[in-house]
């Protein structure tokens, strides 16, 4: 492997470590949403969700052509209004591009493996959206590609295999060897159908980026493998906070760095730095969300290593401060910047409010005030879905939900 990317990556890891340690642990500037604004947004959400439920409940009850006409009108309605928080700062054209990318990806995923669970498709979709965000920030056309599909789908396939308790460590190590060899471009035969699918996903990346013309694309994928191997020590060894910080930066950064190269083919120093910062921030957000599970399984992260009786106000204030500075060196339109920062903050607020016992009441109140919706309202939405006829059927029979999804995407 050309050491150029790895050298740049490691040097920037040290810079990010310094930046992180310099971030204030005081409560940063946080927006304050008025009660009137929250109630208005919840009313819009109620109206949008009611239309979606009515539409979905008409499936099999009215002629297919009439149902599809309703679908087209509903999609247009959602695009024209700020019902969806994640796209409220975007213009209509960009919203439509994001919709088309999402539809193209889900169709391809369903065709690639009809047995893949919807949660696995959702996991891969998250990475597709990260690529779309990078396309917006780097002033690229928001579009779907086979390379983005292949890389995004590798997430559920590799994670599912490595998490499978029915497989032995020898089986997992064998898969890792074969996967790494295929990733390096070696001609290797798949030993089973599962490996065959994984190798097809690598071929999808190769169909867009020739290895000789774009070696750095594949170097970025090797960085992820190195990060995954290093992160295994989080499950076994007793590590210092400094070591955990380094591994957290490398693991999170490598993931989005690969996204950046799959979007651009090559990146300058500013783009590389942003991808690393963004990936690190997302990694810490995941670690906050998974803190209880990580603590239970003795998986060390910057948050799970802290005593359960220690309040997390200061560590999360540090994360908020870091996130607030994320867009400092990015050149793009103000609406896109606002959209990215707002959604990053929203993910952090939601994680905080889901763990009230780990924070002071004052910090909880500040996060609640910054939310565009009441947290209790979001919980109510989940409860209503779980107890609806469609929600109950979907929880008992995912194949019906898949059928419904395929019909929506026709």
C-alpha positions in Angstrom: 0.0 0.0 0.0 1.2 3.5 -0.8 2.0 5.1 2.5 1.0 8.6 1.4 -2.6 8.4 2.6 -1.8 6.5 5.7 0.9 9.0 6.6 -1.5 11.9 6.0 -4.2 10.1 8.0 -2.0 9.4 11.0 -0.7 13.0 11.1 -4.2 14.4 10.9 -5.3 11.9 13.7 -2.8 13.6 16.0 -4.2 17.0 15.0 -7.7 16.0 15.7 -6.7 14.6 19.0 -5.2 18.0 19.9 -8.4 19.8 18.7 -10.6 17.5 20.7 -8.6 18.0 23.9 -8.8 21.8 23.4 -12.6 21.8 23.2 -14.4 23.4 26.1 -16.4 21.2 28.5 -18.7 24.1 29.4 -22.2 24.1 28.1 -21.8 25.6 24.5 -24.2 27.9 22.8 -27.4 26.0 22.2 -30.4 27.1 20.3 -33.6 27.6 22.2 -36.8 26.6 20.4 -40.0 28.4 21.5 -43.0 26.4 22.7 -45.0 27.9 19.9 -42.5 26.7 17.3 -42.4 23.2 18.8 -46.2 22.9 18.8 -46.4 24.1 15.2 -43.8 21.6 14.1 -45.6 18.8 15.9 -48.8 19.8 14.2 -47.1 19.5 10.8 -45.7 16.2 11.8 -49.1 14.9 12.9 -50.6 16.0 9.6 -47.9 14.4 7.6 -47.9 11.1 9.5 -51.7 10.9 9.3 -51.5 11.1 5.5 -48.8 8.5 5.4 -50.8 6.1 7.6 -53.9 6.6 5.6 -52.0 5.9 2.4 -50.3 2.8 3.7 -53.6 1.4 5.1 -55.2 1.7 1.6 -52.8 -1.0 0.3 -54.8 -4.0 -1.0 -58.0 -2.0 -0.4 -58.1 0.1 -3.6 -56.9 -0.6 -7.2 -53.1 -0.5 -7.5 -53.1 2.4 -10.0 -55.2 4.6 -7.7 -52.9 3.7 -4.8 -49.8 4.7 -6.9 -51.4 8.0 -7.8 -51.9 8.7 -4.1 -48.3 7.8 -3.5 -47.1 10.3 -6.0 -49.3 13.1 -4.5 -48.1 12.3 -1.0 -44.4 12.3 -2.0 -44.9 15.7 -3.7 -46.7 17.0 -0.6 -43.8 15.9 1.7 -41.2 17.5 -0.6 -43.1 20.8 -0.8 -43.5 21.2 2.9 -41.1 21.2 5.8 -42.7 18.2 7.4 -39.4 16.3 7.6 -37.0 17.9 10.0 -33.9 16.5 8.3 -34.5 18.4 5.0 -36.2 21.6 6.3 -33.3 23.8 5.2 -33.0 22.3 1.7 -34.5 23.6 -1.5 -36.9 21.4 -3.5 -34.4 20.2 -6.0 -31.9 18.9 -3.4 -34.8 17.2 -1.5 -35.8 15.5 -4.7 -32.2 14.3 -5.4 -32.0 12.8 -1.9 -35.3 11.0 -2.5 -34.1 9.6 -5.8 -30.8 8.4 -4.3 -32.7 6.7 -1.5 -35.1 5.0 -3.8 -32.4 3.8 -6.1 -30.4 2.4 -3.2 -33.3 0.5 -1.6 -34.3 -0.9 -5.0 -30.8 -2.2 -5.6 -30.5 -3.6 -2.0 -33.8 -5.5 -2.4 -32.8 -6.9 -5.7 -29.3 -7.8 -4.5 -30.6 -9.8 -1.5 -34.4 -10.1 -0.9 -33.7 -11.8 2.4 -31.7 -8.9 3.9 -33.6 -7.5 6.8 -35.0 -3.9 6.8 -32.9 -3.0 9.7 -29.8 -4.1 7.8 -30.9 -2.0 4.8 -31.4 0.9 7.2 -27.9 0.5 8.5 -26.5 0.6 5.0 -28.8 3.5 4.1 -27.2 5.6 6.8 -23.9 5.5 5.0 -25.7 6.3 1.7 -27.0 9.5 3.3 -23.5 10.3 4.7 -22.2 10.1 1.1 -25.1 12.4 0.0 -24.1 14.9 2.7 -20.5 14.9 1.4 -21.7 15.4 -2.1 -23.6 18.5 -1.0 -20.7 19.8 1.1 -18.1 19.3 -1.6 -20.4 20.8 -4.3 -20.9 17.6 -6.2 -24.1 16.4 -7.8 -26.2 14.3 -5.4 -26.4 11.0 -7.1 -26.4 7.2 -6.5 -23.5 5.1 -7.8 -22.6 1.4 -7.7 -19.5 2.3 -5.7 -21.6 3.9 -2.9 -23.9 0.9 -3.0 -21.1 -1.6 -2.7 -19.4 0.1 0.2 -22.6 0.9 2.1 -23.8 -2.7 1.8 -20.5 -4.0 3.2 -21.5 -2.6 6.6 -24.4 -5.0 7.4 -22.7 -8.0 5.7 -19.4 -7.8 7.6 -21.0 -6.7 10.9 -23.6 -9.6 10.7 -20.9 -12.2 10.2 -18.5 -10.9 12.8 -21.4 -10.6 15.3 -22.8 -14.1 14.6 -22.4 -16.1 17.8 -22.9 -19.4 15.9 -19.6 -18.9 14.0 -16.3 -19.9 15.5 -13.4 -17.4 15.8 -11.6 -19.5 13.3 -14.5 -19.0 10.8 -14.4 -15.3 11.4 -10.6 -15.1 11.0 -10.9 -17.0 7.8 -13.5 -14.6 6.5 -11.3 -11.6 7.4 -8.3 -13.1 5.6 -10.4 -13.7 2.4 -12.1 -10.3 2.7 -8.8 -8.5 3.0 -7.2 -10.4 0.1 -10.2 -9.6 -2.1 -10.1 -6.0 -1.0 -6.4 -5.9 -2.1 -7.5 -7.0 -5.5 -6.2 -10.6 -5.3 -8.0 -13.2 -7.4 -9.6 -15.4 -4.8 -12.6 -17.8 -5.0 -15.4 -17.4 -2.5 -15.8 -20.4 -0.2 -19.5 -20.0 0.3 -22.5 -18.0 -0.9 -22.0 -15.4 1.8 -18.5 -14.6 0.7 -19.7 -14.6 -2.9 -22.1 -11.7 -2.0 -19.4 -9.8 -0.2 -17.0 -10.2 -3.2 -19.8 -8.9 -5.5 -20.0 -5.8 -3.4 -16.3 -5.2 -3.8 -16.8 -5.7 -7.6 -19.4 -3.0 -7.5 -16.8 -0.6 -6.3 -14.3 -1.8 -8.9 -16.8 -1.2 -11.6 -16.6 2.6 -10.9 -13.1 3.0 -9.7 -10.3 1.3 -11.6 -7.6 0.2 -9.1 -4.7 1.6 -11.2 -6.3 5.0 -11.7 -7.7 5.4 -8.2 -5.4 3.5 -5.9 -6.2 5.9 -3.0 -9.9 4.7 -3.0 -8.7 1.3 -2.1 -6.1 2.6 0.4 -9.0 4.3 2.2 -10.7 0.9 2.5 -7.6 -0.7 3.9 -7.6 2.0 6.7 -11.0 0.7 7.8 -9.7 -2.8 8.1 -6.8 -1.6 10.2 -9.2 0.4 12.4 -11.5 -2.6 12.9 -8.6 -4.8 13.9 -7.3 -2.2 16.3 -10.8 -1.7 17.8 -10.9 -5.4 18.9 -8.4 -4.4 21.6 -11.2 -2.3 23.1 -12.9 -5.6 24.0 -10.0 -7.3 25.7 -7.2 -5.0 26.9 -7.4 -2.4 29.6 -6.8 0.9 27.8 -5.9 4.4 28.8 -8.2 7.3 27.9 -5.5 8.6 25.4 -5.4 5.2 23.7 -9.2 5.0 23.5 -9.3 8.5 22.0 -6.8 7.6 19.3 -8.6 4.5 18.4 -12.0 6.3 18.4 -10.6 8.9 16.0 -9.0 6.4 13.7 -12.1 4.1 13.6 -14.7 6.8 13.1 -12.5 8.9 10.7 -11.6 6.0 8.4 -15.2 5.2 7.7 -16.1 8.6 6.4 -12.7 9.1 4.7 -13.7 6.1 2.5 -17.0 7.8 1.8 -15.1 10.9 0.7 -13.0 9.0 -1.8 -16.0 7.1 -3.1 -17.7 10.4 -3.7 -14.7 12.4 -5.1 -12.2 9.8 -6.4 -9.5 12.0 -4.7 -9.6 14.6 -2.0 -7.5 17.6 -1.0 -6.3 18.2 2.5 -9.3 20.2 3.6 -11.8 17.6 2.4 -9.8 14.8 4.0 -9.7 16.7 7.3 -13.5 17.4 7.3 -14.2 13.7 6.6 -12.0 12.7 9.5 -13.7 15.2 11.8 -17.2 14.2 10.7 -16.4 10.5 11.1 -15.0 11.0 14.6 -18.0 13.0 15.6 -20.4 10.3 14.3 -18.3 7.6 16.2 -18.7 9.5 19.5 -22.4 9.8 18.8 -22.7 6.1 18.3 -20.6 5.4 21.4 -23.0 7.7 23.5 -26.0 5.8 22.1 -24.5 2.4 22.9 -23.0 3.3 26.3 -25.1 0.8 28.3 -24.6 -2.1 25.9 -20.8 -1.4 25.7 -20.5 -1.2 29.5 -22.4 -4.4 29.9 -20.2 -6.3 27.4 -17.0 -4.7 28.8 -16.4 -2.9 25.4 -14.3 0.1 26.3 -15.1 3.5 24.7 -14.5 7.1 25.9 -18.0 7.0 27.5 -18.4 3.4 28.7 -15.1 3.5 30.6 -16.5 6.2 32.9 -18.1 5.1 36.2 -21.9 4.6 35.9 -22.4 7.1 38.7 -20.5 9.9 36.9 -22.7 12.4 35.1 -21.9 12.8 31.5 -22.6 16.6 31.2 -19.0 17.7 30.7 -18.0 14.9 28.2 -21.1 15.6 26.0 -20.6 19.4 26.3 -17.2 18.7 24.8 -18.8 16.7 22.0 -21.3 19.6 21.3 -18.5 22.1 21.2 -16.6 19.9 18.8 -19.6 19.5 16.6 -20.3 23.2 16.6 -16.9 23.8 15.0 -17.3 21.1 12.4 -18.2 23.4 9.5 -15.5 26.0 10.1 -13.4 25.2 7.0 -16.2 24.0 4.7 -17.2 26.1 1.7 -20.8 25.5 0.7 -24.2 27.2 1.0 -25.4 28.3 4.4 -28.5 26.1 4.2 -26.5 22.9 3.8 -24.2 23.8 6.6 -27.2 24.5 8.9 -28.8 21.2 7.9 -25.7 19.2 8.7 -25.0 20.8 12.0 -28.7 20.8 13.1 -29.0 17.1 12.4 -25.7 16.2 14.2 -26.9 18.2 17.2 -30.3 16.5 17.1 -28.7 13.0 17.2 -26.8 14.1 20.3 -29.8 15.6 22.0 -31.9 12.5 21.4 -29.2 10.3 22.9 -29.0 12.5 25.9 -32.7 12.6 26.5 -32.9 8.8 26.2 -30.5 8.5 29.1 -31.8 11.1 31.7 -30.2 9.2 34.6 -26.7 9.9 33.2 -27.1 13.7 33.1 -28.0 16.6 35.5 -31.6 17.9 35.4 -30.2 21.3 34.2 -28.4 19.8 31.2 -31.5 17.7 30.3 -33.6 20.9 30.4 -31.1 22.7 28.1 -31.2 19.8 25.6 -35.0 19.7 25.7 -35.2 23.5 25.0 -32.9 23.0 21.9 -35.1 20.2 20.5 -37.5 21.1 17.6 -40.0 18.6 19.0 -40.9 17.5 22.5 -39.1 14.3 23.4 -42.4 13.0 24.8 -44.0 13.7 21.4 -41.4 11.5 19.7 -42.0 8.7 22.2 -45.8 9.0 21.5 -45.2 8.6 17.7 -43.3 5.4 18.4 -46.1 4.2 20.7 -48.8 5.0 18.2 -47.0 3.1 15.4 -46.3 0.0 17.6 -50.0 -0.2 18.5 -51.4 0.5 15.1 -52.8 -2.3 13.0 -50.0 -1.9 10.4 -47.3 -1.6 13.1 -48.4 -4.8 14.8 -48.6 -6.7 11.5 -45.2 -5.4 10.5 -43.6 -6.5 13.8 -45.0 -10.0 13.4 -44.4 -10.4 9.7 -41.5 -8.4 8.2 -42.2 -9.9 4.8 -45.5 -7.9 4.6 -43.5 -4.7 5.3 -41.1 -5.6 2.6 -43.9 -6.2 0.2 -45.3 -2.8 1.1 -41.9 -1.2 0.6 -41.5 -2.7 -2.8 -45.0 -1.5 -3.8 -44.1 2.1 -2.7 -40.9 1.9 -4.7 -42.5 0.6 -7.9 
